[in-house]
Amino acid sequence: MEEHFFQCPYCWEEISMLLDQSVVTQTYVEDCEVCCNPIEITATFSASELTSFRAIELGQ
């Protein structure tokens, strides 16, 4: 697991999430720990290195 810090697309607070490096491409929804709005997370790994990360408002 890798901790990744980013800015919430709703409240702009810096938050962190644990990402599973064993899953090459993953997309899921998780609520912001500050404002509780749903964030769509997309992460891609190559050789256990994060190569792409996107956090957007759900439905965008």
N, C-alpha and C positions, 0 to 999 in steps of 0.2 A: 504494500500500500504506500502511496505517495501523497503527502499533503500538498495541496495547491491553493495559493491565495489569489483572490480576484475580487473585483468590485461588483456588487449586486446591481443589476440593471434597473432596479426599481428605486432603492433608497441610497445607492452609491456608497454604502458602507463596505469596508474591506471585510471579507469573510473567507473562510477556508473550507475545503472539502477533501475527504480522503478519496483518492482514485485508485482503482485496482489495476496495476500495471500488467497483470496477466491476461487482461481482456484487451485485444488490439484496438478495436473500435467500439465505443460505448456511447449510448444516448439514453438519458433518463431524466426524470423530473425530480427535483428536490426543493423543499421550501427554504427560503432565506432564514438564517438563524436570528436575524435582527427584525425584519419587517414581516416575515412569514408568507411572503408572496412566492408563487411557484416559479422556479427557474428551470429552463430546459438546458441541460448540460450535455455537451458533446465533446468527447476526448478521444484522441488517437495516440497510440503508442507504437514505437518501432524499437525493437531491441531493448525493451523496458524503459525507453526514454520518451517523455511526453513530446510529441511532434506537433500537435494541434489541440487547442482548447477553445471552446466557445460557450459562453453563458448568456442566454437571451431571455427576454420576457416570454412567457408561455404564449403560443399562438402567433408569434412574430415571424 
